[in-house]
């Protein structure tokens, strides 16, 4: 019996030592320094964030913190796969990174699941928090009212248009549509006066996921004055005049007036690349409702460079439905730096986030990846504001709206994507689309958590 007990004790001692070694491997590098792990999504071959990290910014941080080795650990995956893999990592203290790049689309869901550390106490003592664009702070504030991330990149959405095609059709340049009818009228004029040109592109194929919800449906819906989610009642709005009108606009574009691209393009998961890397450069697309980041396609080192691009393509704000206040609308998203709740090195992680968000480093990243900067003082930097379309895209943020800070949003968004595609392809009328959306949302969030707009 004694030998058996002694054996068990020896086994337990070995198990504890091995477990301690496994845990410590997260925080200590081979040279004995503390290891700070940073995780973000890499798109693969063209990884602008890696280029930024390799530019010397990590070396500078390590020089200032000689006891720390920064381990950059990109996850090469689609957005959906990235969210799943990061969530799996953050579930365990043994695999949780110290700093994680969170899409603001998923931040509330991850915070609600307990994966993220609230940052309120830290930002209250951080002087630079006041230099973050105020509108963007709501994008990193969860439903519990706490802040879970620091906005690191932003974006806006508007109407890209071909100045050359507009001039050929006798339309004004610069173009300043005042309401939805102005947008439709311009697209119809293009159809009538040009050959072989797609008048208006909007993301409607559910293969494009969140782009359908945010770039199309929500850009329309929030321009009506209605919303997806009532923050006061904490209920999802499943039926409203604005939702019906949004579906009617999509029907008008893709069915009644046939202003959109072929469905072989629209339903492809690569429709955005086709629109901005092929159709626009070839003068075969007149208008596209989409995001500010598309400008990087036409840069000298982009996927489809265009010389003197600002003379050929314009970027106009999307008007509200009737031109009512505030006159224009944009949805904004972007990414944020966050700290997992099970991270080993939370204080060091916060030091690194602050370092990345210093003015010089933050703007250096924007110049590398082409995204909008999240600092109010970025407009003081000539190299930043002189990029093509940067001033326009940044100005759109003044009227920015954000997706609901509710962990059910991803499931609701999926319902939207299915219904939008059905409207665009003529499988559902706008009225039937509202009914199907209502039934779908009630199924995923519970009928008691929904409402009909009065």
C-alpha positions in Angstrom: 0.0 0.0 0.0 2.8 2.4 0.9 4.7 1.7 -2.3 1.4 2.3 -4.2 0.9 5.6 -2.4 4.5 6.6 -3.0 4.1 5.8 -6.7 0.9 7.9 -6.9 2.7 10.8 -5.2 5.6 10.6 -7.6 3.3 10.5 -10.6 1.4 13.6 -9.3 4.6 15.5 -8.7 5.8 14.7 -12.3 2.3 15.7 -13.6 2.4 19.1 -11.8 6.0 19.8 -13.0 5.0 19.0 -16.6 1.8 21.1 -16.4 3.8 24.1 -15.0 6.3 23.7 -17.8 3.5 23.7 -20.4 1.9 26.8 -18.9 5.2 28.7 -18.6 6.0 28.0 -22.2 3.4 30.6 -23.1 5.3 33.4 -21.3 9.0 32.5 -21.6 11.0 32.5 -24.8 14.1 30.3 -25.4 16.5 33.1 -24.3 14.7 33.4 -20.9 12.8 36.5 -21.7 9.0 36.9 -21.3 7.2 36.1 -24.6 4.3 38.3 -25.6 2.1 36.6 -28.2 0.2 38.7 -30.7 -2.5 37.1 -32.9 -4.2 38.7 -35.9 -5.8 37.5 -39.2 -3.5 37.3 -42.2 -5.1 37.3 -45.6 -2.2 35.3 -46.9 0.2 36.4 -49.6 -0.3 40.2 -49.2 0.0 40.7 -45.5 0.2 44.4 -44.9 0.1 44.1 -41.1 3.1 41.7 -41.1 4.9 44.3 -43.3 4.2 46.9 -40.7 5.4 44.7 -37.8 8.6 43.8 -39.9 9.3 47.5 -40.5 11.1 47.8 -37.2 8.2 48.6 -34.9 8.5 45.3 -33.0 12.3 45.8 -32.7 11.7 49.2 -31.2 9.3 47.9 -28.6 11.7 45.1 -27.7 14.5 47.6 -27.4 12.4 49.7 -24.9 11.4 46.5 -23.1 14.6 44.3 -23.0 12.9 41.6 -20.9 10.2 40.9 -23.6 10.2 39.0 -26.8 7.3 39.8 -29.1 6.0 36.8 -31.0 3.9 37.8 -33.9 1.5 34.8 -34.7 -0.7 35.5 -37.7 -3.6 33.1 -38.4 -4.0 32.7 -42.2 -7.7 32.1 -42.6 -11.0 33.4 -44.0 -12.8 35.8 -41.6 -15.2 33.1 -40.4 -12.4 30.6 -39.8 -10.3 33.2 -38.0 -13.1 34.0 -35.6 -13.5 30.3 -34.8 -9.8 29.7 -34.3 -9.3 32.7 -32.1 -12.2 31.8 -29.9 -10.8 28.3 -29.5 -7.4 29.8 -28.5 -9.0 32.2 -26.0 -10.9 29.5 -24.2 -7.8 28.1 -22.6 -5.2 29.8 -20.4 -2.5 27.6 -22.1 -3.3 28.8 -25.6 -4.7 32.3 -25.1 -2.6 35.0 -26.8 -1.7 38.1 -24.9 -2.9 40.5 -27.6 -5.6 39.7 -30.2 -6.9 41.6 -33.2 -10.7 41.6 -32.9 -13.0 42.5 -35.7 -15.5 44.9 -34.0 -18.2 42.8 -35.7 -17.3 40.0 -33.2 -16.1 42.0 -30.2 -19.3 42.0 -28.3 -19.9 38.3 -28.9 -16.4 37.4 -27.6 -16.8 39.8 -24.6 -20.2 38.2 -23.7 -18.6 34.8 -23.9 -16.0 35.9 -21.3 -13.0 35.8 -23.7 -12.0 39.4 -23.4 -10.6 41.6 -20.6 -12.5 44.9 -20.0 -10.1 47.8 -20.5 -12.0 50.6 -18.7 -9.6 50.9 -15.8 -6.6 51.1 -18.2 -8.0 53.6 -20.6 -9.1 55.9 -17.8 -5.4 56.4 -17.1 -4.3 56.6 -20.7 -3.9 60.1 -22.1 -4.2 58.9 -25.7 -7.7 57.7 -25.3 -8.9 61.2 -25.9 -7.2 61.2 -29.3 -9.4 58.2 -30.5 -12.3 59.3 -32.8 -15.3 59.5 -30.5 -17.7 57.8 -32.9 -15.4 54.7 -33.1 -15.5 54.2 -29.3 -19.0 52.8 -29.5 -17.7 50.1 -31.9 -15.6 48.7 -29.1 -18.1 49.1 -26.3 -20.1 46.0 -25.5 -23.7 45.7 -24.5 -22.7 45.8 -20.8 -21.3 49.3 -21.3 -17.6 48.3 -20.9 -14.8 48.9 -23.4 -13.1 45.7 -24.6 -10.8 47.0 -27.3 -8.8 50.0 -28.7 -9.9 50.8 -32.3 -6.8 50.2 -34.5 -8.3 50.6 -38.0 -11.5 52.0 -39.3 -13.4 52.2 -42.6 -16.3 53.9 -44.2 -18.7 53.2 -47.0 -19.9 55.3 -49.9 -20.6 55.5 -53.6 -17.6 54.8 -55.9 -18.3 56.2 -59.4 -16.5 56.4 -62.7 -16.0 60.1 -63.6 -15.2 59.1 -67.2 -18.5 57.2 -67.6 -20.5 60.0 -65.9 -19.0 62.6 -68.3 -19.8 60.4 -71.3 -23.4 60.0 -70.1 -23.8 63.8 -69.4 -23.9 63.4 -65.6 -22.3 65.9 -63.3 -18.8 65.5 -61.9 -18.3 65.8 -59.0 -21.4 63.8 -58.3 -23.3 64.7 -55.2 -26.5 62.6 -54.9 -29.0 64.1 -52.4 -31.3 61.0 -52.0 -31.9 57.5 -53.2 -33.7 58.6 -56.3 -30.7 60.6 -57.4 -28.7 57.3 -57.2 -31.2 55.4 -59.2 -31.6 58.1 -61.8 -27.9 58.3 -62.4 -27.7 54.5 -62.8 -30.7 54.5 -65.2 -29.0 57.3 -67.2 -25.8 55.2 -67.5 -27.8 52.2 -68.7 -29.5 54.3 -71.4 -26.5 56.2 -72.6 -23.6 53.7 -72.5 -23.0 50.2 -73.9 -21.5 47.3 -72.1 -21.4 49.0 -68.8 -22.8 47.8 -65.4 -24.7 50.8 -64.0 -24.8 49.9 -60.2 -23.1 47.2 -58.1 -24.1 46.3 -54.6 -23.2 43.2 -52.6 -26.2 40.9 -52.5 -24.8 37.4 -52.8 -24.8 35.6 -49.5 -21.5 34.0 -50.5 -20.0 37.5 -49.5 -21.3 37.2 -46.0 -21.1 40.3 -43.8 -20.5 42.5 -46.9 -24.1 41.9 -47.9 -25.4 43.0 -44.5 -23.2 46.0 -43.9 -22.3 47.4 -47.3 -25.8 47.0 -48.7 -28.7 46.4 -46.4 -27.5 48.4 -43.4 -26.2 51.3 -45.6 -29.8 51.5 -46.9 -31.7 50.8 -43.6 -29.8 53.3 -41.5 -30.3 55.9 -44.2 -34.1 55.6 -43.6 -33.8 56.5 -39.9 -34.8 53.0 -38.8 -32.5 50.5 -37.2 -31.8 46.8 -36.8 -31.9 46.9 -33.0 -33.7 49.1 -30.5 -31.1 49.9 -27.8 -33.7 51.2 -25.5 -36.0 48.2 -25.5 -33.1 45.8 -26.1 -35.1 44.2 -28.9 -34.5 43.3 -32.6 -36.7 45.3 -35.0 -38.0 42.7 -37.4 -40.5 44.8 -39.3 -40.2 48.5 -40.1 -41.0 50.9 -43.0 -37.2 51.4 -43.5 -36.6 47.7 -43.8 -39.3 47.3 -46.4 -38.0 50.3 -48.4 -34.5 48.9 -48.3 -35.7 45.6 -49.8 -37.6 47.6 -52.4 -34.5 49.5 -53.4 -32.6 46.3 -53.9 -35.5 44.9 -55.9 -35.5 48.1 -58.1 -31.8 47.8 -58.8 -31.6 44.1 -59.5 -35.1 43.2 -60.9 -37.2 46.1 -62.1 -34.4 48.2 -63.7 -31.8 45.5 -64.2 -29.0 47.8 -63.2 -26.7 45.3 -61.5 -24.0 42.9 -62.9 -24.8 39.4 -64.1 -25.7 37.1 -61.3 -22.7 34.9 -62.1 -20.7 37.8 -60.8 -23.0 38.9 -58.0 -23.3 35.5 -56.4 -19.6 34.8 -56.5 -17.6 35.2 -53.3 -15.2 37.1 -55.4 -17.7 39.7 -56.7 -15.9 42.6 -54.9 -12.6 41.7 -56.5 -14.3 41.5 -59.9 -15.9 44.9 -59.4 -12.9 46.8 -58.2 -10.0 45.0 -59.8 -11.6 44.4 -63.2 -14.8 46.3 -64.0 -13.8 49.7 -62.6 -10.3 49.7 -64.2 -11.8 48.6 -67.5 -14.5 51.3 -67.5 -17.2 48.7 -67.3 -18.7 49.7 -64.0 -20.3 53.1 -63.2 -21.3 53.1 -59.6 -20.6 50.8 -56.6 -21.9 51.0 -53.1 -18.9 49.7 -51.1 -16.1 50.4 -48.7 -13.2 52.9 -48.5 -10.5 50.2 -48.5 -11.1 49.4 -52.2 -8.9 52.4 -53.1 -5.8 50.3 -52.3 -6.6 48.2 -55.4 -5.7 51.1 -57.7 -2.5 52.2 -55.9 0.8 51.8 -57.7 1.5 48.6 -55.8 -2.2 47.5 -55.7 -3.9 44.6 -57.5 -5.1 46.8 -60.4 -3.1 50.1 -60.5 -4.7 53.1 -62.2 -2.7 56.2 -63.1 -4.1 59.5 -61.9 -6.9 57.5 -60.3 -8.6 60.5 -58.7 -9.2 62.0 -62.2 -11.0 58.9 -63.2 -12.9 57.6 -60.2 -14.7 59.5 -57.5 -16.0 58.7 -54.0 -19.3 60.3 -53.0 -21.1 60.0 -49.6 -24.3 57.8 -49.6 -27.3 60.0 -49.1 -30.1 59.3 -46.7 -33.3 58.1 -48.2 -35.0 61.4 -48.7 -32.0 63.6 -48.0 -33.2 64.1 -44.4 -30.7 64.9 -41.6 -27.8 64.3 -41.3 -27.9 64.1 -45.1 -25.5 61.3 -45.6 -24.9 57.9 -44.0 -22.0 55.5 -43.6 -21.6 52.2 -41.7 -18.2 51.9 -40.0 -16.4 48.9 -38.7 -12.7 48.0 -38.5 -10.5 46.1 -36.1 -9.4 46.7 -32.5 -6.6 45.5 -30.3 -7.9 43.5 -27.3 -6.5 41.5 -24.4 -7.9 38.0 -23.8 -9.2 37.4 -20.3 -7.0 34.4 -19.9 -3.8 36.0 -21.2 -0.7 35.5 -19.1 0.8 39.0 -19.6 -2.0 41.5 -19.4 0.1 44.4 -18.2 2.8 43.8 -20.9 0.0 43.4 -23.5 -1.4 46.8 -22.5 2.0 48.3 -22.9 2.3 46.9 -26.4 -1.2 48.2 -27.4 -0.4 51.7 -26.2 2.9 51.5 -28.1 1.1 50.5 -31.3 -1.4 53.3 -30.9 1.1 56.1 -30.5 0.6 58.6 -33.2 3.7 57.8 -35.3 3.2 54.0 -35.1 -0.6 54.2 -35.7 -0.2 56.4 -38.8 2.7 54.3 -40.1 0.4 51.3 -40.0 -2.3 53.2 -41.9 0.2 54.2 -44.6 1.2 50.5 -44.9 -2.3 48.9 -45.0 -4.4 51.7 -46.5 -7.1 51.6 -43.8 -8.5 54.7 -42.2 -6.8 55.8 -39.0 -8.7 55.9 -35.7 -6.9 59.0 -34.3 -8.4 62.5 -34.5 -4.9 64.0 -35.1 -4.2 61.7 -38.1 -5.5 64.6 -40.3 -2.5 66.6 -39.3 -0.1 64.3 -41.1 0.3 65.3 -44.7 1.4 61.8 -45.9 -1.8 60.4 -44.5 -4.4 62.9 -45.8 -2.8 63.2 -49.2 -3.5 59.6 -50.1 -6.2 59.2 -52.7 -9.7 59.4 -51.2 -8.4 59.6 -47.6 -10.1 63.0 -46.9 -13.4 61.9 -48.3 -13.4 58.6 -46.5 -12.3 60.1 -43.2 -15.1 62.8 -43.5 -17.8 60.2 -43.9 -17.0 59.0 -40.3 -18.8 62.1 -38.9 -22.1 60.4 -39.6 -21.0 56.9 -39.0 -23.4 54.2 -37.6 -22.3 50.9 -36.1 -23.6 47.4 -36.0 -25.6 46.4 -32.9 -23.5 45.6 -29.9 -25.3 42.4 -29.2 -23.9 38.9 -29.3 -26.8 37.7 -31.4 -25.8 40.0 -34.3 -23.8 37.5 -36.3 -26.8 35.1 -36.4 -29.2 38.0 -37.3 -26.8 39.1 -40.0 -26.9 35.6 -41.6 -30.7 35.9 -41.8 -30.3 39.3 -43.6 -27.8 37.8 -46.1 -30.2 35.0 -47.1 -33.2 37.4 -47.5 -31.3 40.0 -49.4 -30.1 37.4 -52.0 -33.6 36.2 -52.4 -34.9 39.7 -53.1 -32.1 40.4 -55.6 -32.8 37.2 -57.5 -36.6 37.7 -57.5 -37.3 34.7 -55.3 -38.9 36.9 -52.6 -40.9 40.1 -52.9 -40.0 42.9 -50.5 -43.1 42.2 -48.4 -42.4 38.5 -48.3 -38.8 39.2 -47.5 -39.8 41.1 -44.4 -42.0 38.2 -43.3 -39.2 35.7 -43.8 -36.7 37.9 -42.0 -39.1 38.3 -39.1 -39.5 34.5 -38.8 -35.8 33.8 -39.1 -34.8 36.4 -36.4 -37.6 35.2 -34.1 -36.1 31.7 -34.4 -32.5 32.7 -33.6 -33.1 35.3 -30.8 -36.6 34.3 -29.5 -39.8 36.1 -30.4 -39.8 37.8 -27.0 -36.6 39.6 -28.0 -38.1 41.1 -31.2 -40.5 44.0 -32.0 -42.3 45.6 -34.9 -41.6 49.3 -35.4 -44.6 51.6 -34.7 
